């Protein structure tokens, strides 16, 4: 018999503290609308740039500066991005992410951990319990 489990994120558990209905509506309902704030996109982009740089250009595409989200140029750009299923990131958010990553890499302890000099430390680890 195979045991199937679903992982709950920290934000899901926090919303569960409000109510089970709140948790379901915001995290578990398969028909919920998924929205990503600029802050969420920034955090995900920084995470990818630092911990999964090989996936960066598969997941994210920088929106050209000065481009607006309408018109023929936008439509052509968006259709190309839709083909690879990447998220479009506005230039100011991309710049903030690059600045944050630069600061992390300049920090001696963070750089040491990220370069794998300390073999006992993994970049990232999923924790599950039943």
Backbone atoms as SQL, in Angstrom:
CREATE TABLE atoms (id INTEGER PRIMARY KEY, chain TEXT, resi INTEGER, resn TEXT, atom TEXT, x REAL, y REAL, z REAL);
INSERT INTO atoms VALUES
  (1, 'A', 1, 'UNK', 'N', 0.844, -1.177, 0.000),
  (2, 'A', 1, 'UNK', 'CA', 0.000, 0.000, 0.000),
  (3, 'A', 1, 'UNK', 'C', 0.889, 1.241, 0.000),
  (4, 'A', 2, 'UNK', 'N', 0.606, 2.159, -0.916),
  (5, 'A', 2, 'UNK', 'CA', 1.399, 3.374, -1.034),
  (6, 'A', 2, 'UNK', 'C', 0.735, 4.501, -0.254),
  (7, 'A', 3, 'UNK', 'N', 1.506, 5.157, 0.598),
  (8, 'A', 3, 'UNK', 'CA', 0.999, 6.268, 1.379),
  (9, 'A', 3, 'UNK', 'C', 1.187, 7.547, 0.575),
  (10, 'A', 4, 'UNK', 'N', 0.110, 8.269, 0.362),
  (11, 'A', 4, 'UNK', 'CA', 0.201, 9.527, -0.361),
  (12, 'A', 4, 'UNK', 'C', -0.009, 10.665, 0.625),
  (13, 'A', 5, 'UNK', 'N', 0.880, 11.626, 0.583),
  (14, 'A', 5, 'UNK', 'CA', 0.764, 12.778, 1.464),
  (15, 'A', 5, 'UNK', 'C', 0.838, 14.043, 0.650),
  (16, 'A', 6, 'UNK', 'N', 0.220, 15.083, 1.166),
  (17, 'A', 6, 'UNK', 'CA', 0.337, 16.407, 0.576),
  (18, 'A', 6, 'UNK', 'C', 1.092, 17.280, 1.560),
  (19, 'A', 7, 'UNK', 'N', 2.030, 18.016, 1.058),
  (20, 'A', 7, 'UNK', 'CA', 2.805, 18.903, 1.912),
  (21, 'A', 7, 'UNK', 'C', 2.020, 20.182, 2.156),
  (22, 'A', 8, 'UNK', 'N', 2.148, 20.734, 3.332),
  (23, 'A', 8, 'UNK', 'CA', 1.536, 22.012, 3.673),
  (24, 'A', 8, 'UNK', 'C', 2.648, 23.016, 3.918),
  (25, 'A', 9, 'UNK', 'N', 2.541, 24.146, 3.266),
  (26, 'A', 9, 'UNK', 'CA', 3.549, 25.194, 3.444),
  (27, 'A', 9, 'UNK', 'C', 3.328, 25.895, 4.780),
  (28, 'A', 10, 'UNK', 'N', 4.303, 26.679, 5.171),
  (29, 'A', 10, 'UNK', 'CA', 4.181, 27.451, 6.408),
  (30, 'A', 10, 'UNK', 'C', 3.011, 28.423, 6.309),
  (31, 'A', 11, 'UNK', 'N', 2.834, 29.043, 5.153),
  (32, 'A', 11, 'UNK', 'CA', 1.720, 29.988, 5.001),
  (33, 'A', 11, 'UNK', 'C', 0.380, 29.267, 5.065),
  (34, 'A', 12, 'UNK', 'N', 0.325, 28.042, 4.576),
  (35, 'A', 12, 'UNK', 'CA', -0.903, 27.255, 4.670),
  (36, 'A', 12, 'UNK', 'C', -1.219, 26.950, 6.132),
  (37, 'A', 13, 'UNK', 'N', -0.210, 26.567, 6.889),
  (38, 'A', 13, 'UNK', 'CA', -0.426, 26.281, 8.311),
  (39, 'A', 13, 'UNK', 'C', -0.852, 27.532, 9.072),
  (40, 'A', 14, 'UNK', 'N', -0.296, 28.678, 8.714),
  (41, 'A', 14, 'UNK', 'CA', -0.689, 29.929, 9.370),
  (42, 'A', 14, 'UNK', 'C', -2.146, 30.257, 9.074),
  (43, 'A', 15, 'UNK', 'N', -2.569, 30.025, 7.826),
  (44, 'A', 15, 'UNK', 'CA', -3.970, 30.308, 7.499),
  (45, 'A', 15, 'UNK', 'C', -4.897, 29.280, 8.140),
  (46, 'A', 16, 'UNK', 'N', -4.396, 28.084, 8.376),
  (47, 'A', 16, 'UNK', 'CA', -5.182, 27.068, 9.069),
  (48, 'A', 16, 'UNK', 'C', -5.494, 27.518, 10.496),
  (49, 'A', 17, 'UNK', 'N', -4.582, 28.289, 11.082),
  (50, 'A', 17, 'UNK', 'CA', -4.815, 28.812, 12.428),
  (51, 'A', 17, 'UNK', 'C', -6.014, 29.767, 12.434),
  (52, 'A', 18, 'UNK', 'N', -6.265, 30.437, 11.300),
  (53, 'A', 18, 'UNK', 'CA', -7.445, 31.312, 11.202),
  (54, 'A', 18, 'UNK', 'C', -8.701, 30.462, 11.117),
  (55, 'A', 19, 'UNK', 'N', -8.701, 29.523, 10.160),
  (56, 'A', 19, 'UNK', 'CA', -9.813, 28.579, 10.038),
  (57, 'A', 19, 'UNK', 'C', -9.483, 27.566, 8.948),
  (58, 'A', 20, 'UNK', 'N', -10.031, 26.363, 9.044),
  (59, 'A', 20, 'UNK', 'CA', -9.824, 25.373, 7.981),
  (60, 'A', 20, 'UNK', 'C', -10.351, 25.864, 6.628),
  (61, 'A', 21, 'UNK', 'N', -11.459, 26.602, 6.667),
  (62, 'A', 21, 'UNK', 'CA', -12.026, 27.140, 5.420),
  (63, 'A', 21, 'UNK', 'C', -11.082, 28.123, 4.759),
  (64, 'A', 22, 'UNK', 'N', -10.453, 28.965, 5.573),
  (65, 'A', 22, 'UNK', 'CA', -9.497, 29.947, 5.055),
  (66, 'A', 22, 'UNK', 'C', -8.307, 29.233, 4.407),
  (67, 'A', 23, 'UNK', 'N', -7.814, 28.221, 5.074),
  (68, 'A', 23, 'UNK', 'CA', -6.688, 27.446, 4.548),
  (69, 'A', 23, 'UNK', 'C', -7.053, 26.790, 3.221),
  (70, 'A', 24, 'UNK', 'N', -8.205, 26.150, 3.174),
  (71, 'A', 24, 'UNK', 'CA', -8.623, 25.471, 1.955),
  (72, 'A', 24, 'UNK', 'C', -8.791, 26.462, 0.803),
  (73, 'A', 25, 'UNK', 'N', -9.492, 27.555, 1.072),
  (74, 'A', 25, 'UNK', 'CA', -9.774, 28.528, 0.017),
  (75, 'A', 25, 'UNK', 'C', -8.516, 29.160, -0.556),
  (76, 'A', 26, 'UNK', 'N', -7.541, 29.413, 0.306),
  (77, 'A', 26, 'UNK', 'CA', -6.341, 30.124, -0.139),
  (78, 'A', 26, 'UNK', 'C', -5.183, 29.241, -0.573),
  (79, 'A', 27, 'UNK', 'N', -5.204, 27.957, -0.193),
  (80, 'A', 27, 'UNK', 'CA', -4.042, 27.126, -0.482),
  (81, 'A', 27, 'UNK', 'C', -4.344, 25.777, -1.126),
  (82, 'A', 28, 'UNK', 'N', -5.497, 25.204, -0.839),
  (83, 'A', 28, 'UNK', 'CA', -5.740, 23.828, -1.265),
  (84, 'A', 28, 'UNK', 'C', -6.799, 23.679, -2.352),
  (85, 'A', 29, 'UNK', 'N', -7.687, 24.627, -2.472),
  (86, 'A', 29, 'UNK', 'CA', -8.758, 24.549, -3.468),
  (87, 'A', 29, 'UNK', 'C', -8.150, 24.541, -4.873),
  (88, 'A', 30, 'UNK', 'N', -8.348, 23.478, -5.643),
  (89, 'A', 30, 'UNK', 'CA', -7.748, 23.423, -6.983),
  (90, 'A', 30, 'UNK', 'C', -8.320, 24.463, -7.949),
  (91, 'A', 31, 'UNK', 'N', -9.469, 25.046, -7.617),
  (92, 'A', 31, 'UNK', 'CA', -10.091, 26.049, -8.493),
  (93, 'A', 31, 'UNK', 'C', -9.820, 27.487, -8.056),
  (94, 'A', 32, 'UNK', 'N', -8.947, 27.659, -7.056),
  (95, 'A', 32, 'UNK', 'CA', -8.671, 29.020, -6.581),
  (96, 'A', 32, 'UNK', 'C', -7.894, 29.804, -7.626),
  (97, 'A', 33, 'UNK', 'N', -8.055, 31.104, -7.594),
  (98, 'A', 33, 'UNK', 'CA', -7.262, 31.959, -8.478),
  (99, 'A', 33, 'UNK', 'C', -5.882, 32.129, -7.863),
  (100, 'A', 34, 'UNK', 'N', -4.878, 31.903, -8.657),
  (101, 'A', 34, 'UNK', 'CA', -3.506, 32.031, -8.165),
  (102, 'A', 34, 'UNK', 'C', -2.958, 33.382, -8.588),
  (103, 'A', 35, 'UNK', 'N', -2.672, 34.184, -7.613),
  (104, 'A', 35, 'UNK', 'CA', -2.098, 35.495, -7.890),
  (105, 'A', 35, 'UNK', 'C', -0.734, 35.571, -7.230),
  (106, 'A', 36, 'UNK', 'N', 0.147, 36.316, -7.849),
  (107, 'A', 36, 'UNK', 'CA', 1.494, 36.461, -7.309),
  (108, 'A', 36, 'UNK', 'C', 1.787, 37.950, -7.187),
  (109, 'A', 37, 'UNK', 'N', 1.999, 38.399, -5.966),
  (110, 'A', 37, 'UNK', 'CA', 2.333, 39.799, -5.746),
  (111, 'A', 37, 'UNK', 'C', 3.761, 40.056, -6.213),
  (112, 'A', 38, 'UNK', 'N', 4.105, 41.336, -6.344),
  (113, 'A', 38, 'UNK', 'CA', 5.483, 41.689, -6.703),
  (114, 'A', 38, 'UNK', 'C', 6.464, 41.132, -5.673),
  (115, 'A', 39, 'UNK', 'N', 6.083, 41.187, -4.391),
  (116, 'A', 39, 'UNK', 'CA', 6.968, 40.689, -3.331),
  (117, 'A', 39, 'UNK', 'C', 7.173, 39.184, -3.448),
  (118, 'A', 40, 'UNK', 'N', 6.100, 38.463, -3.765),
  (119, 'A', 40, 'UNK', 'CA', 6.224, 37.010, -3.928),
  (120, 'A', 40, 'UNK', 'C', 7.113, 36.686, -5.131),
  (121, 'A', 41, 'UNK', 'N', 6.911, 37.424, -6.221),
  (122, 'A', 41, 'UNK', 'CA', 7.720, 37.181, -7.414),
  (123, 'A', 41, 'UNK', 'C', 9.183, 37.507, -7.132),
  (124, 'A', 42, 'UNK', 'N', 9.438, 38.587, -6.415),
  (125, 'A', 42, 'UNK', 'CA', 10.809, 38.966, -6.064),
  (126, 'A', 42, 'UNK', 'C', 11.469, 37.870, -5.231),
  (127, 'A', 43, 'UNK', 'N', 10.776, 37.376, -4.228),
  (128, 'A', 43, 'UNK', 'CA', 11.324, 36.323, -3.384),
  (129, 'A', 43, 'UNK', 'C', 11.608, 35.052, -4.166),
  (130, 'A', 44, 'UNK', 'N', 10.687, 34.666, -5.042),
  (131, 'A', 44, 'UNK', 'CA', 10.886, 33.459, -5.855),
  (132, 'A', 44, 'UNK', 'C', 12.045, 33.633, -6.829),
  (133, 'A', 45, 'UNK', 'N', 12.160, 34.830, -7.387),
  (134, 'A', 45, 'UNK', 'CA', 13.245, 35.115, -8.325),
  (135, 'A', 45, 'UNK', 'C', 14.601, 35.083, -7.619),
  (136, 'A', 46, 'UNK', 'N', 14.684, 35.685, -6.446),
  (137, 'A', 46, 'UNK', 'CA', 15.935, 35.664, -5.672),
  (138, 'A', 46, 'UNK', 'C', 16.299, 34.220, -5.316),
  (139, 'A', 47, 'UNK', 'N', 15.322, 33.465, -4.861),
  (140, 'A', 47, 'UNK', 'CA', 15.538, 32.054, -4.531),
  (141, 'A', 47, 'UNK', 'C', 16.125, 31.315, -5.733),
  (142, 'A', 48, 'UNK', 'N', 15.529, 31.502, -6.887),
  (143, 'A', 48, 'UNK', 'CA', 15.989, 30.813, -8.092),
  (144, 'A', 48, 'UNK', 'C', 17.394, 31.273, -8.481),
  (145, 'A', 49, 'UNK', 'N', 17.647, 32.575, -8.430),
  (146, 'A', 49, 'UNK', 'CA', 18.961, 33.105, -8.801),
  (147, 'A', 49, 'UNK', 'C', 20.070, 32.548, -7.900),
  (148, 'A', 50, 'UNK', 'N', 19.760, 32.367, -6.617),
  (149, 'A', 50, 'UNK', 'CA', 20.777, 31.909, -5.673),
  (150, 'A', 50, 'UNK', 'C', 20.876, 30.387, -5.629),
  (151, 'A', 51, 'UNK', 'N', 19.750, 29.712, -5.510),
  (152, 'A', 51, 'UNK', 'CA', 19.771, 28.268, -5.257),
  (153, 'A', 51, 'UNK', 'C', 19.565, 27.397, -6.488),
  (154, 'A', 52, 'UNK', 'N', 18.987, 27.952, -7.541),
  (155, 'A', 52, 'UNK', 'CA', 18.732, 27.168, -8.747),
  (156, 'A', 52, 'UNK', 'C', 19.052, 27.981, -10.008),
  (157, 'A', 53, 'UNK', 'N', 20.258, 28.526, -10.101),
  (158, 'A', 53, 'UNK', 'CA', 20.574, 29.416, -11.223),
  (159, 'A', 53, 'UNK', 'C', 20.436, 28.749, -12.592),
  (160, 'A', 54, 'UNK', 'N', 20.603, 27.425, -12.634),
  (161, 'A', 54, 'UNK', 'CA', 20.469, 26.718, -13.908),
  (162, 'A', 54, 'UNK', 'C', 19.028, 26.727, -14.423),
  (163, 'A', 55, 'UNK', 'N', 18.066, 27.030, -13.556),
  (164, 'A', 55, 'UNK', 'CA', 16.648, 27.057, -13.942),
  (165, 'A', 55, 'UNK', 'C', 16.144, 28.466, -14.246),
  (166, 'A', 56, 'UNK', 'N', 16.971, 29.467, -14.023),
  (167, 'A', 56, 'UNK', 'CA', 16.533, 30.857, -14.106),
  (168, 'A', 56, 'UNK', 'C', 15.834, 31.184, -15.421),
  (169, 'A', 57, 'UNK', 'N', 16.487, 30.879, -16.538),
  (170, 'A', 57, 'UNK', 'CA', 15.924, 31.287, -17.823),
  (171, 'A', 57, 'UNK', 'C', 14.845, 30.342, -18.339),
  (172, 'A', 58, 'UNK', 'N', 14.612, 29.264, -17.618),
  (173, 'A', 58, 'UNK', 'CA', 13.460, 28.420, -17.931),
  (174, 'A', 58, 'UNK', 'C', 12.221, 28.917, -17.210),
  (175, 'A', 59, 'UNK', 'N', 12.431, 29.550, -16.058),
  (176, 'A', 59, 'UNK', 'CA', 11.304, 29.990, -15.231),
  (177, 'A', 59, 'UNK', 'C', 10.951, 31.462, -15.371),
  (178, 'A', 60, 'UNK', 'N', 11.945, 32.298, -15.697),
  (179, 'A', 60, 'UNK', 'CA', 11.722, 33.742, -15.695),
  (180, 'A', 60, 'UNK', 'C', 12.279, 34.400, -16.948),
  (181, 'A', 61, 'UNK', 'N', 11.563, 35.413, -17.396),
  (182, 'A', 61, 'UNK', 'CA', 12.015, 36.234, -18.513),
  (183, 'A', 61, 'UNK', 'C', 11.869, 37.690, -18.084),
  (184, 'A', 62, 'UNK', 'N', 12.937, 38.448, -18.268),
  (185, 'A', 62, 'UNK', 'CA', 12.909, 39.867, -17.909),
  (186, 'A', 62, 'UNK', 'C', 12.150, 40.642, -18.980),
  (187, 'A', 63, 'UNK', 'N', 11.166, 41.402, -18.541),
  (188, 'A', 63, 'UNK', 'CA', 10.399, 42.251, -19.455),
  (189, 'A', 63, 'UNK', 'C', 11.287, 43.420, -19.881),
  (190, 'A', 64, 'UNK', 'N', 11.400, 43.663, -21.180),
  (191, 'A', 64, 'UNK', 'CA', 12.251, 44.765, -21.627),
  (192, 'A', 64, 'UNK', 'C', 11.810, 46.102, -21.025),
  (193, 'A', 65, 'UNK', 'N', 12.792, 46.914, -20.639),
  (194, 'A', 65, 'UNK', 'CA', 12.468, 48.227, -20.075),
  (195, 'A', 65, 'UNK', 'C', 11.718, 49.053, -21.109),
  (196, 'A', 66, 'UNK', 'N', 10.741, 49.771, -20.649),
  (197, 'A', 66, 'UNK', 'CA', 9.952, 50.627, -21.523),
  (198, 'A', 66, 'UNK', 'C', 8.779, 49.924, -22.196),
  (199, 'A', 67, 'UNK', 'N', 8.730, 48.601, -22.107),
  (200, 'A', 67, 'UNK', 'CA', 7.615, 47.865, -22.721),
  (201, 'A', 67, 'UNK', 'C', 6.373, 48.031, -21.853),
  (202, 'A', 68, 'UNK', 'N', 5.244, 48.205, -22.507),
  (203, 'A', 68, 'UNK', 'CA', 3.973, 48.287, -21.801),
  (204, 'A', 68, 'UNK', 'C', 3.171, 47.028, -22.110),
  (205, 'A', 69, 'UNK', 'N', 2.267, 46.688, -21.215),
  (206, 'A', 69, 'UNK', 'CA', 1.504, 45.444, -21.350),
  (207, 'A', 69, 'UNK', 'C', 0.280, 45.628, -22.240),
  (208, 'A', 70, 'UNK', 'N', 0.520, 46.111, -23.427),
  (209, 'A', 70, 'UNK', 'CA', -0.535, 46.238, -24.430),
  (210, 'A', 70, 'UNK', 'C', 0.119, 46.497, -25.780),
  (211, 'A', 71, 'UNK', 'N', -0.613, 46.244, -26.827),
  (212, 'A', 71, 'UNK', 'CA', -0.107, 46.515, -28.164),
  (213, 'A', 71, 'UNK', 'C', 0.549, 45.304, -28.799),
  (214, 'A', 72, 'UNK', 'N', 0.922, 45.472, -30.058),
  (215, 'A', 72, 'UNK', 'CA', 1.479, 44.377, -30.856),
  (216, 'A', 72, 'UNK', 'C', 2.811, 43.868, -30.302),
  (217, 'A', 73, 'UNK', 'N', 3.684, 44.770, -29.842),
  (218, 'A', 73, 'UNK', 'CA', 4.982, 44.334, -29.296),
  (219, 'A', 73, 'UNK', 'C', 4.781, 43.473, -28.058),
  (220, 'A', 74, 'UNK', 'N', 3.870, 43.908, -27.196),
  (221, 'A', 74, 'UNK', 'CA', 3.577, 43.125, -25.995),
  (222, 'A', 74, 'UNK', 'C', 3.011, 41.760, -26.366),
  (223, 'A', 75, 'UNK', 'N', 2.059, 41.744, -27.278),
  (224, 'A', 75, 'UNK', 'CA', 1.432, 40.482, -27.687),
  (225, 'A', 75, 'UNK', 'C', 2.474, 39.504, -28.232),
  (226, 'A', 76, 'UNK', 'N', 3.398, 40.005, -29.057),
  (227, 'A', 76, 'UNK', 'CA', 4.436, 39.141, -29.630),
  (228, 'A', 76, 'UNK', 'C', 5.377, 38.628, -28.535),
  (229, 'A', 77, 'UNK', 'N', 5.773, 39.515, -27.630),
  (230, 'A', 77, 'UNK', 'CA', 6.656, 39.137, -26.525),
  (231, 'A', 77, 'UNK', 'C', 5.978, 38.096, -25.646),
  (232, 'A', 78, 'UNK', 'N', 4.729, 38.359, -25.267),
  (233, 'A', 78, 'UNK', 'CA', 4.004, 37.447, -24.385),
  (234, 'A', 78, 'UNK', 'C', 3.788, 36.088, -25.036),
  (235, 'A', 79, 'UNK', 'N', 3.515, 36.052, -26.313),
  (236, 'A', 79, 'UNK', 'CA', 3.296, 34.755, -26.961),
  (237, 'A', 79, 'UNK', 'C', 4.588, 33.930, -26.985),
  (238, 'A', 80, 'UNK', 'N', 5.743, 34.580, -27.144),
  (239, 'A', 80, 'UNK', 'CA', 7.020, 33.861, -27.085),
  (240, 'A', 80, 'UNK', 'C', 7.274, 33.317, -25.681),
  (241, 'A', 81, 'UNK', 'N', 6.967, 34.119, -24.668),
  (242, 'A', 81, 'UNK', 'CA', 7.178, 33.697, -23.283),
  (243, 'A', 81, 'UNK', 'C', 6.208, 32.574, -22.925),
  (244, 'A', 82, 'UNK', 'N', 4.973, 32.652, -23.405),
  (245, 'A', 82, 'UNK', 'CA', 3.982, 31.612, -23.108),
  (246, 'A', 82, 'UNK', 'C', 4.420, 30.253, -23.630),
  (247, 'A', 83, 'UNK', 'N', 5.169, 30.224, -24.714),
  (248, 'A', 83, 'UNK', 'CA', 5.640, 28.962, -25.294),
  (249, 'A', 83, 'UNK', 'C', 6.516, 28.208, -24.297),
  (250, 'A', 84, 'UNK', 'N', 7.349, 28.932, -23.564),
  (251, 'A', 84, 'UNK', 'CA', 8.243, 28.264, -22.602),
  (252, 'A', 84, 'UNK', 'C', 7.662, 28.245, -21.182),
  (253, 'A', 85, 'UNK', 'N', 6.463, 28.776, -21.018),
  (254, 'A', 85, 'UNK', 'CA', 5.769, 28.787, -19.717),
  (255, 'A', 85, 'UNK', 'C', 6.587, 29.470, -18.624),
  (256, 'A', 86, 'UNK', 'N', 7.252, 30.552, -18.960),
  (257, 'A', 86, 'UNK', 'CA', 8.034, 31.300, -17.976),
  (258, 'A', 86, 'UNK', 'C', 7.211, 32.464, -17.429),
  (259, 'A', 87, 'UNK', 'N', 7.619, 32.968, -16.273),
  (260, 'A', 87, 'UNK', 'CA', 6.985, 34.144, -15.682),
  (261, 'A', 87, 'UNK', 'C', 7.693, 35.389, -16.199),
  (262, 'A', 88, 'UNK', 'N', 6.916, 36.384, -16.514),
  (263, 'A', 88, 'UNK', 'CA', 7.476, 37.659, -16.967),
  (264, 'A', 88, 'UNK', 'C', 7.727, 38.533, -15.737),
  (265, 'A', 89, 'UNK', 'N', 8.952, 39.038, -15.636),
  (266, 'A', 89, 'UNK', 'CA', 9.346, 39.860, -14.495),
  (267, 'A', 89, 'UNK', 'C', 9.638, 41.269, -14.993),
  (268, 'A', 90, 'UNK', 'N', 8.988, 42.248, -14.373),
  (269, 'A', 90, 'UNK', 'CA', 9.248, 43.639, -14.750),
  (270, 'A', 90, 'UNK', 'C', 10.693, 44.006, -14.406),
  (271, 'A', 91, 'UNK', 'N', 11.279, 44.891, -15.192),
  (272, 'A', 91, 'UNK', 'CA', 12.689, 45.265, -15.033),
  (273, 'A', 91, 'UNK', 'C', 13.042, 45.737, -13.625),
  (274, 'A', 92, 'UNK', 'N', 12.221, 46.560, -12.960),
  (275, 'A', 92, 'UNK', 'CA', 12.600, 46.993, -11.601),
  (276, 'A', 92, 'UNK', 'C', 12.674, 45.839, -10.603),
  (277, 'A', 93, 'UNK', 'N', 11.808, 44.853, -10.750),
  (278, 'A', 93, 'UNK', 'CA', 11.850, 43.693, -9.850),
  (279, 'A', 93, 'UNK', 'C', 13.099, 42.871, -10.132),
  (280, 'A', 94, 'UNK', 'N', 13.419, 42.684, -11.409),
  (281, 'A', 94, 'UNK', 'CA', 14.623, 41.942, -11.790),
  (282, 'A', 94, 'UNK', 'C', 15.864, 42.616, -11.209),
  (283, 'A', 95, 'UNK', 'N', 15.890, 43.949, -11.295),
  (284, 'A', 95, 'UNK', 'CA', 17.038, 44.702, -10.782),
  (285, 'A', 95, 'UNK', 'C', 17.162, 44.541, -9.265),
  (286, 'A', 96, 'UNK', 'N', 16.041, 44.604, -8.544),
  (287, 'A', 96, 'UNK', 'CA', 16.073, 44.406, -7.094),
  (288, 'A', 96, 'UNK', 'C', 16.603, 43.017, -6.752),
  (289, 'A', 97, 'UNK', 'N', 16.192, 42.023, -7.521),
  (290, 'A', 97, 'UNK', 'CA', 16.657, 40.650, -7.278),
  (291, 'A', 97, 'UNK', 'C', 18.159, 40.556, -7.508),
  (292, 'A', 98, 'UNK', 'N', 18.646, 41.140, -8.598),
  (293, 'A', 98, 'UNK', 'CA', 20.084, 41.101, -8.874),
  (294, 'A', 98, 'UNK', 'C', 20.877, 41.793, -7.765),
  (295, 'A', 99, 'UNK', 'N', 20.348, 42.912, -7.248),
  (296, 'A', 99, 'UNK', 'CA', 21.024, 43.626, -6.166),
  (297, 'A', 99, 'UNK', 'C', 21.062, 42.771, -4.897),
  (298, 'A', 100, 'UNK', 'N', 19.957, 42.110, -4.587),
  (299, 'A', 100, 'UNK', 'CA', 19.913, 41.244, -3.398),
  (300, 'A', 100, 'UNK', 'C', 20.883, 40.081, -3.538),
  (301, 'A', 101, 'UNK', 'N', 20.908, 39.465, -4.694),
  (302, 'A', 101, 'UNK', 'CA', 21.812, 38.336, -4.930),
  (303, 'A', 101, 'UNK', 'C', 23.267, 38.797, -4.814),
  (304, 'A', 102, 'UNK', 'N', 23.558, 39.968, -5.340),
  (305, 'A', 102, 'UNK', 'CA', 24.916, 40.507, -5.242),
  (306, 'A', 102, 'UNK', 'C', 25.329, 40.695, -3.789),
  (307, 'A', 103, 'UNK', 'N', 24.409, 41.209, -2.961),
  (308, 'A', 103, 'UNK', 'CA', 24.719, 41.397, -1.538),
  (309, 'A', 103, 'UNK', 'C', 24.939, 40.054, -0.844),
  (310, 'A', 104, 'UNK', 'N', 24.138, 39.064, -1.188),
  (311, 'A', 104, 'UNK', 'CA', 24.299, 37.736, -0.586),
  (312, 'A', 104, 'UNK', 'C', 25.663, 37.165, -0.960),
  (313, 'A', 105, 'UNK', 'N', 26.040, 37.283, -2.223),
  (314, 'A', 105, 'UNK', 'CA', 27.315, 36.719, -2.676),
  (315, 'A', 105, 'UNK', 'C', 28.518, 37.442, -2.090),
  (316, 'A', 106, 'UNK', 'N', 28.342, 38.707, -1.700),
  (317, 'A', 106, 'UNK', 'CA', 29.440, 39.457, -1.089),
  (318, 'A', 106, 'UNK', 'C', 29.614, 39.121, 0.391),
  (319, 'A', 107, 'UNK', 'N', 28.608, 38.511, 0.993),
  (320, 'A', 107, 'UNK', 'CA', 28.684, 38.125, 2.391),
  (321, 'A', 107, 'UNK', 'C', 29.533, 36.858, 2.495),
  (322, 'A', 108, 'UNK', 'N', 30.585, 36.904, 3.300),
  (323, 'A', 108, 'UNK', 'CA', 31.522, 35.782, 3.392),
  (324, 'A', 108, 'UNK', 'C', 30.860, 34.472, 3.803),
  (325, 'A', 109, 'UNK', 'N', 30.005, 34.526, 4.827),
  (326, 'A', 109, 'UNK', 'CA', 29.382, 33.299, 5.312),
  (327, 'A', 109, 'UNK', 'C', 28.420, 32.732, 4.251),
  (328, 'A', 110, 'UNK', 'N', 27.595, 33.589, 3.669),
  (329, 'A', 110, 'UNK', 'CA', 26.649, 33.126, 2.656),
  (330, 'A', 110, 'UNK', 'C', 27.385, 32.575, 1.445),
  (331, 'A', 111, 'UNK', 'N', 28.423, 33.280, 1.009),
  (332, 'A', 111, 'UNK', 'CA', 29.196, 32.823, -0.147),
  (333, 'A', 111, 'UNK', 'C', 29.823, 31.466, 0.130),
  (334, 'A', 112, 'UNK', 'N', 30.338, 31.284, 1.332),
  (335, 'A', 112, 'UNK', 'CA', 30.946, 30.009, 1.705),
  (336, 'A', 112, 'UNK', 'C', 29.924, 28.873, 1.643),
  (337, 'A', 113, 'UNK', 'N', 28.751, 29.110, 2.182),
  (338, 'A', 113, 'UNK', 'CA', 27.706, 28.087, 2.155),
  (339, 'A', 113, 'UNK', 'C', 27.247, 27.786, 0.737),
  (340, 'A', 114, 'UNK', 'N', 27.083, 28.830, -0.060),
  (341, 'A', 114, 'UNK', 'CA', 26.571, 28.641, -1.416),
  (342, 'A', 114, 'UNK', 'C', 27.590, 27.994, -2.338),
  (343, 'A', 115, 'UNK', 'N', 28.868, 28.170, -2.066),
  (344, 'A', 115, 'UNK', 'CA', 29.893, 27.556, -2.906),
  (345, 'A', 115, 'UNK', 'C', 30.201, 26.131, -2.459),
  (346, 'A', 116, 'UNK', 'N', 29.535, 25.677, -1.412),
  (347, 'A', 116, 'UNK', 'CA', 29.700, 24.302, -0.980),
  (348, 'A', 116, 'UNK', 'C', 30.996, 24.014, -0.261),
  (349, 'A', 117, 'UNK', 'N', 31.653, 25.048, 0.275),
  (350, 'A', 117, 'UNK', 'CA', 32.907, 24.813, 0.990),
  (351, 'A', 117, 'UNK', 'C', 32.669, 24.027, 2.267),
  (352, 'A', 118, 'UNK', 'N', 31.493, 24.192, 2.828),
  (353, 'A', 118, 'UNK', 'CA', 31.150, 23.435, 4.043),
  (354, 'A', 118, 'UNK', 'C', 30.303, 22.257, 3.589),
  (355, 'A', 119, 'UNK', 'N', 30.909, 21.125, 3.492),
  (356, 'A', 119, 'UNK', 'CA', 30.259, 19.948, 2.908),
  (357, 'A', 119, 'UNK', 'C', 29.067, 19.461, 3.709),
  (358, 'A', 120, 'UNK', 'N', 29.008, 19.781, 4.974),
  (359, 'A', 120, 'UNK', 'CA', 27.903, 19.285, 5.795),
  (360, 'A', 120, 'UNK', 'C', 26.626, 20.104, 5.588),
  (361, 'A', 121, 'UNK', 'N', 26.698, 21.188, 4.818),
  (362, 'A', 121, 'UNK', 'CA', 25.544, 22.051, 4.620),
  (363, 'A', 121, 'UNK', 'C', 24.996, 21.860, 3.212),
  (364, 'A', 122, 'UNK', 'N', 23.705, 21.608, 3.130),
  (365, 'A', 122, 'UNK', 'CA', 23.044, 21.509, 1.837),
  (366, 'A', 122, 'UNK', 'C', 22.435, 22.863, 1.505),
  (367, 'A', 123, 'UNK', 'N', 22.292, 23.135, 0.198),
  (368, 'A', 123, 'UNK', 'CA', 21.684, 24.399, -0.197),
  (369, 'A', 123, 'UNK', 'C', 20.234, 24.496, 0.266),
  (370, 'A', 124, 'UNK', 'N', 19.516, 23.398, 0.138),
  (371, 'A', 124, 'UNK', 'CA', 18.097, 23.417, 0.446),
  (372, 'A', 124, 'UNK', 'C', 17.657, 22.002, 0.763),
  (373, 'A', 125, 'UNK', 'N', 16.727, 21.862, 1.662),
  (374, 'A', 125, 'UNK', 'CA', 16.247, 20.532, 2.002),
  (375, 'A', 125, 'UNK', 'C', 14.759, 20.600, 2.325),
  (376, 'A', 126, 'UNK', 'N', 14.001, 19.669, 1.778),
  (377, 'A', 126, 'UNK', 'CA', 12.576, 19.581, 2.057),
  (378, 'A', 126, 'UNK', 'C', 12.389, 18.758, 3.329),
  (379, 'A', 127, 'UNK', 'N', 11.525, 19.220, 4.195),
  (380, 'A', 127, 'UNK', 'CA', 11.250, 18.507, 5.435),
  (381, 'A', 127, 'UNK', 'C', 9.790, 18.077, 5.410),
  (382, 'A', 128, 'UNK', 'N', 9.558, 16.792, 5.619),
  (383, 'A', 128, 'UNK', 'CA', 8.204, 16.250, 5.649),
  (384, 'A', 128, 'UNK', 'C', 8.025, 15.386, 6.878),
  (385, 'A', 129, 'UNK', 'N', 6.829, 15.378, 7.403),
  (386, 'A', 129, 'UNK', 'CA', 6.519, 14.493, 8.506),
  (387, 'A', 129, 'UNK', 'C', 5.089, 13.994, 8.339),
  (388, 'A', 130, 'UNK', 'N', 4.824, 12.853, 8.917),
  (389, 'A', 130, 'UNK', 'CA', 3.496, 12.253, 8.799),
  (390, 'A', 130, 'UNK', 'C', 2.870, 12.179, 10.171);
